[in-house]
Amino acid sequence: MKRTKINNLLKLENTPGDVLIKGWVRTKRDSKEFSFMEINDGSALKNIQVIANSNLDNYSDIEKITTGTSVSIMGKLVESPGKGQKWELQAKNIDIINIAPESYPLQKKRHSDEFLRTIAHLRPRTNKYGAAFRIRSEMAFAIHKFYKEKGFRYLTAPLITGSDAEGAGEMFRVTNLDPKRVKKQGEMNFDQDFFGQESNLTVSGQLSAEMFALALGDVYTFGPTFRAENSNTSRHAAEFWMLEPEMAFCDLNGNMDHGEELVKYLTQHAMDECSDDMALFSNFVDKSLKKRIDTILNSEFERISYTEAIDILQKSKKKFEFKVDFGTDLQSEHERYLAEDYFKKPVFLTNYPKTIKPFYMRMNDDDKTVAAVDLLVPGIGELIGGSQREERLSVLDKRMDEMNLPKKDYWWYLDSRKFGSVPHSGFGLGFERFLMLITGISNIRDVIPFPRTPGSIDF
């Protein structure tokens, strides 16, 4: 008999009779004549109850089943007399695949997030993390669906790069040089390295996406990016996923329109396709989540300039840990104040000082600010960071000189501005931060299957 997944069983309107399920025992209780088991196979938040009658041939073995044990069960699907469940399974045959020992660490119903991070290989078996990673999977699908519907082309940007898109210098080096030989020489000779020059793991697929946008029109990249930033905050990880659309013939306003449409689309998709899992988070993780999602879906995102934001922050009576001055980058506390306390909804900040932004952002007419944009959202702070790109070769040339960037490393980028350059825009959306936004999970480590953070690479 072919196996049926539990999520499909739970959707049935009429019983097909006998079915075969395979999964793990979440709970088990025994009476004199029966054993009751809750079985979950990961396909849905809900379990299905299985009733094992004592007249089964291997009932003495069934009595030894423990929490976490994997089983294969064939039985008759019948209407359940119990509340909160439509179906239950009357077992005709139970095969024990693997008995979980008493040392199985998920015996209790609730464990702290800190503890579960130490067993990241097992935490998806809990309700909370099973739900989180089903939502993550569905959101990845929704991203591709959204861009397919809008006629974008998907680009797989390289993970190994010879350039630094952000100019931050906090990158992981990629090398096959022998450490013993490097130590003996007293330096790293990149001429002898695999690529013949210094190379790193990428911090962004943006520069590659720009090249393809100037050929295919509208493109997007979606994949892992890396930052060698020694940060232990709840919003940072060394390896994380970025969604980066890049659009030809698009200005800053079009960029913001696109970002707002995207966030609302993905949020609505989560509500439509992950209703049970989303309900878990609004009921048990973050009581304010439903109101936040309603705000995202039903309000028009605010749009103000960086200068206006600085003025609001300086005039506020809020005591910030970090001082607010024009020309400084906003901290998380500033971003969250604007989105949570002042506007009480997502807000786009535009036109940042050029001194705190990368070389590729389009210079404004005041020669002091650039056409940058960040989207700040309640509970998170910055969700999106982007800009209209500098399409004018002479201005880009001057900007790179001001920042002392080696033009020889970016010859291909400058080349794109020589041959049919056009206005274009794009942004990066932190995938894990978006997941935090719609689930209420407060730590980025808990929306990544196996988080990579300073001092931690256990799995």
C-alpha positions as CSV (number, residue, x, y, z in Angstrom):
1,M,0.0,0.0,0.0
2,K,1.2,3.5,-0.8
3,R,2.0,5.8,2.1
4,T,-0.4,8.8,2.6
5,K,1.0,11.9,4.3
6,I,-0.9,13.1,7.4
7,N,-1.6,16.6,6.0
8,N,-3.5,15.0,3.1
9,L,-5.4,12.7,5.4
10,L,-6.6,15.7,7.5
11,K,-8.0,17.4,4.4
12,L,-10.2,14.4,3.4
13,E,-13.9,14.9,3.3
14,N,-14.7,11.2,3.1
15,T,-12.8,8.2,4.4
16,P,-11.0,6.1,1.8
17,G,-11.0,3.1,4.2
18,D,-7.6,1.6,4.8
19,V,-4.5,3.9,4.7
20,L,-0.8,3.6,5.4
21,I,1.0,6.3,7.4
22,K,4.6,6.6,8.5
23,G,5.9,9.0,11.1
24,W,7.1,9.6,14.7
25,V,5.3,9.1,18.0
26,R,4.7,12.4,19.7
27,T,2.8,11.1,22.7
28,K,1.5,7.7,23.8
29,R,-0.8,6.6,26.6
30,D,-1.9,3.1,27.5
31,S,-5.1,1.7,28.9
32,K,-6.0,-1.9,29.7
33,E,-7.4,-2.7,26.3
34,F,-5.9,0.1,24.0
35,S,-2.9,2.2,23.3
36,F,-3.5,5.7,22.0
37,M,-0.7,7.3,20.0
38,E,-0.3,10.8,18.4
39,I,1.6,10.4,15.2
40,N,3.3,13.3,13.3
41,D,5.2,12.9,10.0
42,G,6.3,16.6,9.6
43,S,3.8,17.4,6.8
44,A,1.5,19.3,9.1
45,L,1.3,20.9,12.5
46,K,-1.5,18.6,13.6
47,N,-1.0,14.9,14.6
48,I,-3.3,12.1,13.8
49,Q,-4.5,9.8,16.7
50,V,-3.9,6.1,16.3
51,I,-5.8,3.5,18.3
52,A,-4.0,0.2,18.8
53,N,-6.2,-2.6,20.1
54,S,-4.6,-5.1,22.5
55,N,-5.6,-7.9,20.2
56,L,-2.9,-6.9,17.7
57,D,-0.3,-9.7,17.2
58,N,2.6,-7.6,18.3
59,Y,0.8,-5.6,21.1
60,S,3.5,-6.5,23.6
61,D,6.1,-4.7,21.4
62,I,3.7,-1.8,20.8
63,E,3.5,-1.3,24.6
64,K,7.3,-0.6,24.6
65,I,6.9,2.2,22.1
66,T,8.4,5.5,23.4
67,T,8.2,9.1,22.4
68,G,10.3,9.7,19.3
69,T,9.9,6.2,18.0
70,S,9.4,5.9,14.2
71,V,6.6,3.7,13.1
72,S,4.7,2.4,10.0
73,I,1.0,2.0,10.6
74,M,-1.7,0.5,8.3
75,G,-5.3,0.9,9.5
76,K,-8.8,2.1,8.9
77,L,-9.5,5.9,8.8
78,V,-12.7,6.6,10.7
79,E,-14.5,9.6,12.1
80,S,-13.2,10.6,15.5
81,P,-15.6,11.0,18.4
82,G,-13.0,13.3,20.1
83,K,-13.2,17.1,19.9
84,G,-10.8,19.0,17.7
85,Q,-10.1,16.2,15.2
86,K,-12.1,14.9,12.3
87,W,-10.3,11.6,11.8
88,E,-8.5,8.9,13.7
89,L,-6.8,5.7,12.6
90,Q,-7.8,2.3,13.9
91,A,-4.6,0.3,13.5
92,K,-4.6,-3.1,11.8
93,N,-0.8,-3.4,11.7
94,I,2.0,-1.5,13.4
95,D,5.6,-1.9,12.4
96,I,8.2,-0.4,14.6
97,I,11.0,1.1,12.5
98,N,13.2,2.4,15.3
99,I,12.7,2.6,19.0
100,A,13.8,5.9,20.5
101,P,15.6,5.3,23.8
102,E,14.7,7.0,27.1
103,S,17.5,9.5,26.5
104,Y,15.6,11.0,23.6
105,P,15.9,14.7,24.5
106,L,12.4,15.9,23.4
107,Q,10.4,14.1,26.1
108,K,8.9,17.2,27.6
109,K,6.4,19.3,25.7
110,R,8.3,22.6,26.2
111,H,12.0,23.3,26.0
112,S,13.8,26.7,25.9
113,D,15.0,28.0,22.6
114,E,18.5,28.1,24.0
115,F,18.4,24.4,24.7
116,L,16.9,23.6,21.3
117,R,19.8,25.4,19.6
118,T,22.2,22.9,21.1
119,I,20.2,20.1,19.3
120,A,19.4,21.8,16.0
121,H,19.4,18.4,14.3
122,L,16.3,17.5,16.4
123,R,14.5,20.7,17.0
124,P,12.4,20.5,13.8
125,R,10.5,17.7,15.5
126,T,9.0,20.2,17.9
127,N,5.7,22.0,17.1
128,K,7.3,25.5,17.0
129,Y,10.3,24.6,14.8
130,G,8.4,22.3,12.6
131,A,6.0,25.2,11.9
132,A,8.8,27.7,11.4
133,F,10.6,25.6,8.8
134,R,7.4,24.7,7.0
135,I,6.7,28.4,6.7
136,R,10.3,29.0,5.6
137,S,9.9,26.4,2.8
138,E,6.6,27.9,1.7
139,M,8.0,31.5,1.7
140,A,10.9,30.4,-0.6
141,F,8.3,28.9,-3.0
142,A,6.2,32.1,-2.8
143,I,9.2,34.3,-3.7
144,H,9.7,32.3,-6.9
145,K,6.0,32.4,-7.6
146,F,5.8,36.2,-7.1
147,Y,8.6,36.8,-9.5
148,K,7.4,34.3,-12.1
149,E,4.1,36.1,-12.2
150,K,5.8,39.4,-12.6
151,G,8.0,38.2,-15.5
152,F,11.4,38.3,-13.7
153,R,14.2,36.0,-14.6
154,Y,16.0,34.1,-11.8
155,L,19.8,34.5,-11.6
156,T,22.1,32.2,-9.6
157,A,24.8,34.7,-8.7
158,P,28.2,33.3,-7.8
159,L,29.0,32.7,-4.1
160,I,32.7,33.1,-4.6
161,T,33.7,36.6,-5.7
162,G,36.7,38.9,-6.2
163,S,34.8,42.1,-5.3
164,D,33.2,43.5,-2.2
165,A,29.7,44.8,-3.1
166,E,29.3,46.6,0.2
167,G,32.8,48.0,0.7
168,A,32.7,46.8,4.3
169,G,35.6,44.4,4.1
170,E,34.0,41.9,6.5
171,M,34.2,38.9,4.2
172,F,35.2,35.3,4.5
173,R,38.3,34.5,2.5
174,V,38.4,31.6,0.1
175,T,41.8,30.0,-0.5
176,N,43.5,26.7,-1.1
177,L,46.9,28.0,-0.1
178,D,48.7,25.7,2.3
179,P,48.7,27.3,5.8
180,K,52.2,25.9,6.6
181,R,53.6,27.3,3.4
182,V,52.0,30.7,4.1
183,K,53.5,30.7,7.6
184,K,56.9,29.9,6.2
185,Q,56.7,32.7,3.5
186,G,55.3,35.2,6.1
187,E,52.6,36.3,3.7
188,M,49.8,35.1,1.5
189,N,50.8,35.2,-2.2
190,F,47.5,35.3,-4.0
191,D,49.2,34.9,-7.4
192,Q,49.8,31.2,-6.3
193,D,46.2,30.8,-5.1
194,F,43.5,28.9,-7.0
195,F,42.0,31.9,-8.7
196,G,45.3,33.8,-9.0
197,Q,43.9,36.7,-6.8
198,E,42.2,37.2,-3.5
199,S,38.7,35.8,-3.4
200,N,35.9,35.7,-0.8
201,L,32.4,34.5,-0.1
202,T,29.9,37.0,-1.4
203,V,28.1,39.5,0.8
204,S,25.6,40.2,-2.0
205,G,24.5,39.1,-5.5
206,Q,23.6,42.6,-6.4
207,L,26.5,43.5,-8.8
208,S,25.9,40.3,-10.8
209,A,22.2,41.0,-10.9
210,E,22.8,44.5,-12.2
211,M,24.7,43.1,-15.2
212,F,21.8,40.8,-16.0
213,A,19.2,43.5,-15.4
214,L,21.0,45.5,-18.1
215,A,20.4,42.6,-20.5
216,L,17.2,40.8,-19.4
217,G,15.3,43.7,-17.9
218,D,14.1,42.4,-14.6
219,V,15.9,39.7,-12.6
220,Y,16.3,38.5,-9.1
221,T,18.8,36.4,-7.1
222,F,17.9,34.4,-4.0
223,G,20.5,32.5,-2.1
224,P,23.0,32.4,0.7
225,T,25.3,35.4,1.5
226,F,28.0,35.7,4.1
227,R,29.4,38.3,6.5
228,A,32.5,37.8,8.7
229,E,31.1,40.2,11.2
230,N,31.8,39.3,14.8
231,S,28.3,40.1,16.0
232,N,26.2,38.2,18.5
233,T,23.0,40.2,18.2
234,S,19.6,38.5,17.6
235,R,19.5,39.9,14.0
236,H,22.9,38.8,12.7
237,A,24.3,35.5,11.4
238,A,27.5,34.7,9.4
239,E,25.5,32.9,6.8
240,F,22.0,34.0,5.8
241,W,19.8,34.2,2.7
242,M,19.1,37.3,0.7
243,L,16.4,38.1,-1.9
244,E,17.7,40.7,-4.4
245,P,15.6,41.9,-7.3
246,E,17.2,44.3,-9.8
247,M,15.0,46.2,-12.3
248,A,16.0,48.1,-15.4
249,F,14.3,51.4,-16.2
250,C,13.2,51.7,-12.6
251,D,13.7,54.7,-10.3
252,L,13.6,55.0,-6.5
253,N,9.9,55.3,-6.3
254,G,9.4,52.3,-8.4
255,N,11.8,50.4,-6.2
256,M,9.7,51.3,-3.1
257,D,6.5,50.3,-4.9
258,H,8.0,47.0,-5.7
259,G,9.3,46.4,-2.1
260,E,5.8,47.2,-0.6
261,E,4.0,44.9,-3.1
262,L,6.5,42.1,-2.4
263,V,6.2,42.2,1.4
264,K,2.4,42.3,1.3
265,Y,2.3,39.4,-1.2
266,L,4.5,37.2,0.8
267,T,2.7,38.0,4.1
268,Q,-0.7,37.2,2.5
269,H,0.7,34.0,1.0
270,A,1.8,32.9,4.5
271,M,-1.7,33.6,5.9
272,D,-3.4,31.7,3.1
273,E,-1.1,28.7,2.8
274,C,0.3,28.3,6.3
275,S,-2.8,29.1,8.4
276,D,-2.3,26.4,11.1
277,D,1.4,27.1,11.5
278,M,0.9,30.9,11.6
279,A,-1.8,30.5,14.2
280,L,0.7,28.7,16.5
281,F,2.9,31.8,16.4
282,S,0.1,34.3,17.0
283,N,-1.4,32.2,19.8
284,F,1.8,31.1,21.7
285,V,4.8,33.1,20.5
286,D,3.8,36.7,19.9
287,K,0.4,37.9,21.0
288,S,0.9,41.1,19.0
289,L,1.6,39.2,15.8
290,K,-1.9,39.3,14.4
291,K,-2.2,43.1,14.7
292,R,1.3,43.5,13.1
293,I,0.3,41.4,10.1
294,D,-3.0,43.2,9.8
295,T,-1.0,46.5,9.7
296,I,1.3,45.2,7.0
297,L,-1.5,44.0,4.8
298,N,-3.9,46.9,5.2
299,S,-1.8,50.1,5.6
300,E,0.1,52.1,3.1
301,F,3.8,52.1,4.0
302,E,5.1,55.5,5.1
303,R,7.8,57.3,3.1
304,I,10.1,59.9,4.6
305,S,13.7,61.1,4.0
306,Y,16.6,60.3,6.2
307,T,16.8,64.0,7.2
308,E,13.1,63.9,8.3
309,A,13.8,60.8,10.3
310,I,16.8,62.4,12.1
311,D,14.6,65.4,13.0
312,I,11.8,63.1,14.4
313,L,14.4,61.1,16.5
314,Q,16.1,64.2,17.8
315,K,12.8,65.8,18.8
316,S,11.4,62.6,20.5
317,K,11.5,62.3,24.2
318,K,12.9,58.8,23.9
319,K,16.2,58.1,25.6
320,F,18.4,56.2,23.1
321,E,21.6,54.3,23.9
322,F,23.2,55.7,20.7
323,K,23.2,59.4,19.9
324,V,21.3,60.5,16.8
325,D,23.2,62.9,14.5
326,F,23.0,63.7,10.8
327,G,25.6,61.7,9.0
328,T,25.5,58.6,11.2
329,D,23.9,55.3,10.4
330,L,20.7,54.6,12.3
331,Q,20.9,51.9,15.0
332,S,18.2,49.2,15.5
333,E,16.7,51.1,18.4
334,H,16.2,54.2,16.1
335,E,14.7,52.1,13.3
336,R,12.3,50.3,15.7
337,Y,11.2,53.6,17.3
338,L,10.2,55.0,13.9
339,A,8.4,51.9,12.8
340,E,6.8,50.8,16.1
341,D,6.3,53.9,18.2
342,Y,6.1,56.9,15.8
343,F,4.5,55.6,12.6
344,K,3.2,52.3,14.0
345,K,3.6,50.7,10.6
346,P,6.4,50.0,8.0
347,V,8.3,53.1,6.8
348,F,10.6,53.7,3.9
349,L,13.6,56.0,4.6
350,T,15.2,57.6,1.6
351,N,18.1,59.8,0.6
352,Y,20.9,59.0,3.0
353,P,24.1,60.9,3.3
354,K,26.6,59.6,0.7
355,T,29.3,59.3,3.4
356,I,27.5,56.2,4.9
357,K,26.4,54.4,1.8
358,P,28.2,52.3,-0.9
359,F,29.7,53.7,-4.1
360,Y,27.0,52.3,-6.5
361,M,24.1,54.4,-5.2
362,R,22.9,57.2,-7.4
363,M,24.1,60.7,-6.4
364,N,21.3,63.2,-5.8
365,D,21.4,66.7,-7.1
366,D,22.5,68.1,-3.8
367,D,25.8,66.2,-4.1
368,K,25.4,65.3,-0.4
369,T,22.9,62.5,-0.4
370,V,22.3,59.4,-2.5
371,A,19.1,57.7,-3.7
372,A,19.1,55.0,-1.1
373,V,16.2,53.4,0.6
374,D,15.7,51.2,3.7
375,L,12.4,49.7,4.7
376,L,11.9,49.6,8.5
377,V,9.3,47.3,10.0
378,P,7.9,46.9,13.5
379,G,9.6,44.3,15.6
380,I,12.6,44.0,13.4
381,G,14.0,47.3,12.2
382,E,15.6,47.2,8.8
383,L,14.1,44.6,6.5
384,I,15.0,46.0,3.1
385,G,18.1,48.0,2.0
386,G,18.4,49.2,-1.6
387,S,18.8,52.1,-3.9
388,Q,18.6,53.5,-7.4
389,R,21.9,52.7,-8.9
390,E,24.4,55.2,-10.3
391,E,24.0,54.8,-14.1
392,R,26.2,57.7,-15.1
393,L,29.8,56.6,-15.8
394,S,31.4,60.0,-15.0
395,V,29.6,60.2,-11.6
396,L,30.4,56.6,-10.8
397,D,34.0,57.2,-11.7
398,K,34.3,60.2,-9.4
399,R,32.5,58.4,-6.6
400,M,35.0,55.5,-6.7
401,D,37.9,57.9,-6.7
402,E,36.5,59.5,-3.5
403,M,36.2,56.1,-1.8
404,N,39.6,54.9,-3.0
405,L,38.2,51.9,-4.7
406,P,40.5,50.0,-7.1
407,K,38.9,50.4,-10.5
408,K,40.8,47.5,-12.0
409,D,38.7,45.2,-9.8
410,Y,35.5,46.7,-11.1
411,W,36.4,47.1,-14.7
412,W,33.4,45.0,-15.8
413,Y,31.0,47.1,-13.6
414,L,32.3,50.3,-15.1
415,D,32.1,48.7,-18.6
416,S,28.3,48.2,-18.1
417,R,27.9,52.0,-17.8
418,K,29.6,52.5,-21.2
419,F,27.4,50.5,-23.4
420,G,23.7,51.4,-23.2
421,S,23.5,52.3,-19.5
422,V,20.0,52.9,-18.2
423,P,18.5,54.0,-14.8
424,H,17.9,50.9,-12.7
425,S,17.1,50.0,-9.1
426,G,17.1,47.1,-6.7
427,F,17.3,46.1,-3.1
428,G,18.1,43.2,-0.8
429,L,15.5,41.7,1.5
430,G,16.9,39.6,4.4
431,F,14.9,36.4,4.2
432,E,15.4,35.4,7.8
433,R,14.4,38.8,9.0
434,F,11.2,38.5,7.0
435,L,10.5,35.2,8.6
436,M,11.1,36.8,12.0
437,L,8.6,39.5,11.0
438,I,5.7,37.2,10.2
439,T,6.3,34.6,12.9
440,G,7.2,36.8,15.9
441,I,10.4,34.7,16.4
442,S,12.8,37.1,18.0
443,N,16.2,35.5,17.2
444,I,17.6,34.9,13.7
445,R,19.2,31.7,14.9
446,D,15.7,30.2,15.2
447,V,14.6,30.7,11.6
448,I,17.7,29.2,10.1
449,P,17.9,25.4,10.0
450,F,21.6,25.3,11.2
451,P,22.7,28.8,12.2
452,R,26.3,29.9,11.6
453,T,27.4,32.5,14.2
454,P,30.7,33.4,15.8
455,G,32.2,30.4,17.6
456,S,29.4,28.1,16.5
457,I,29.5,25.6,13.6
458,D,28.5,22.4,15.4
459,F,26.2,20.9,12.8
